[in-house]
Amino acid sequence: MEHEITEQDGALIVGFSGDVDLQSSPDARKILLECVARKMPVLVDLSKVNYIDSSGIASLVESLQTARKAGGSLLLVSVSEAALRVLELARLDKVFTICGTIDEGLASL
Amino acid sequence: MNTEPNTVIEVEDLVTHYGTRKILDGVSMNVAEGEIMVIMGGSGSGKSTLLRFLMALEKQTSGTIRLLGQDIGSATQQQMFDLRKKIGVAFQGGALFSSMTVGENIMLPLFEHAKLDMMTMEIMARMKLEVVDLAGFEDLMPAELSGGMIKRAAFARAVIMDPKLLFCDEPSAGLDPVVASALDDLILKLRDALQMTVVVVTHELESVFKIADRVTVLDRGRILFIGTVDELRNNKSERIQNLLNRRPEDEIIDPDEYLRRLTGEEETGGDATL
C-alpha cells in the first residue's frame, strides 16, 4: 500500500493505492489518525485502492469517530464497488459520507 | 480476455481411510472462486469427512488436494500456516471457547495471526457481530447464547479475517426454520460482499436449493453427482431421487458379511464406509 497526502481548499486529501489489508492497515490507521489530528476536514480517496479488507474499514471507522469527537469531518471519495459492498455488509454506507469525486467531497464540506 | 473464474479448490482421486476402513474412494471435484458448493449425501456418505480433508485437518491415503493453488500434501509448515489464514471454518457445534466471551472468541484468529491495534480488532469484531445480527453481544459468554446465536457467533469468527475460503459444516442443523433460513441468507450475503468461495456440508434440502451454485452428492464414499441445483432436481438416478424425496433405501444384506459383522470376525474387504 502507498499513500499520498495533499492539501486543497482547506482540506486534507489522503489517497491510498494498492491493497489495504491485515499487513498494511496498521500504517493506514496511523496515517488517518495523524491527518485527523491536524484538525482539518479529511477526504479519503479510495479510487486507487484495489482491495480493502475489514481491518482497513475498521481503521476508517475509528478515524471517523475520532474526527467527529473533535468536531471535524472525514469523507470517503471514489469508493470502488468492492469496497462499497464491504461497507454495505455492516451498514456502514449509512454512517460514512461517500462522494463520487474529490470536487464533490470538497463542495459538501 | 479469459473470464473463466479461477479454480480455488481442486480435489483429484482422493482416497481416505479411518484405520482400515475406507471412507472416501476416488473423489474428484473442483470449486471455482466465488462459488457456493454444497456437499450433500446420506448419513455416513463421507461428506463431513470430505470437509475435514478439504480443511487440511487430516492426511489422505492417496490423491491430491489443492487449495488456492497450493498442494496441501507437499506444503511446508509455513505454507500451511499462511494458507490457514485464508480459510474460515464454521464448525457444526460452533466450537466457541466456553471460557472466553463472544468478542474474545471472534477476535481469537486476529490475536493469533495479525498484528493489529486492539481498537481495530474490537471494531472488526463488532462489525462482524453486526453482520450476523448479534450486535451488543460481545461481552456475553457462549453459555448465555441460544443454539442459533452460537452458530451465528461461530460464523462471525469464521469470517473475521475475510477468508478466501469458507467451510461450513451443517450450518442449519438443529435450528428452527426461520433461523436456518437467516443463516442461508447470511452465507449468500458474505459470498456476494466478500467474494468468498464457500463449501457447505448439509443435508437440509431447503438450504441446498436456496444457496447452492452447484451440488456434490456423495454416496458411500464415492461421488454420485456433481452439478447445478436444476440438474440435481432433474436427475433420474434412483439414489438421487431417494435422497431428494427422503425415501430410505433398503440395505442389501450379504448374509456372510452380516454374520461376520455380528460375530466380530475380521473384515476382509475393508472398503465399507461408516
Chai-1 contact restraints between the chains, C-beta under 6 A:
chainA,res_idxA,chainB,res_idxB,connection_type,confidence,min_distance_angstrom,max_distance_angstrom,comment,restraint_id
A,L22,B,A114,contact,1.0,0.0,6.0,A-B,restraint_1
A,D53,B,D162,contact,1.0,0.0,6.0,A-B,restraint_2
A,S54,B,M124,contact,1.0,0.0,6.0,A-B,restraint_3
A,S54,B,D162,contact,1.0,0.0,6.0,A-B,restraint_4
A,S55,B,L116,contact,1.0,0.0,6.0,A-B,restraint_5
A,S55,B,T120,contact,1.0,0.0,6.0,A-B,restraint_6
A,A58,B,T120,contact,1.0,0.0,6.0,A-B,restraint_7
A,A58,B,I123,contact,1.0,0.0,6.0,A-B,restraint_8
A,A58,B,M124,contact,1.0,0.0,6.0,A-B,restraint_9
A,V61,B,I123,contact,1.0,0.0,6.0,A-B,restraint_10
A,E62,B,M119,contact,1.0,0.0,6.0,A-B,restraint_11
A,R85,B,A193,contact,1.0,0.0,6.0,A-B,restraint_12
A,V86,B,A193,contact,1.0,0.0,6.0,A-B,restraint_13
A,L89,B,V131,contact,1.0,0.0,6.0,A-B,restraint_14
A,L89,B,A193,contact,1.0,0.0,6.0,A-B,restraint_15
A,A90,B,M127,contact,1.0,0.0,6.0,A-B,restraint_16
A,A90,B,E130,contact,1.0,0.0,6.0,A-B,restraint_17
A,A90,B,V131,contact,1.0,0.0,6.0,A-B,restraint_18
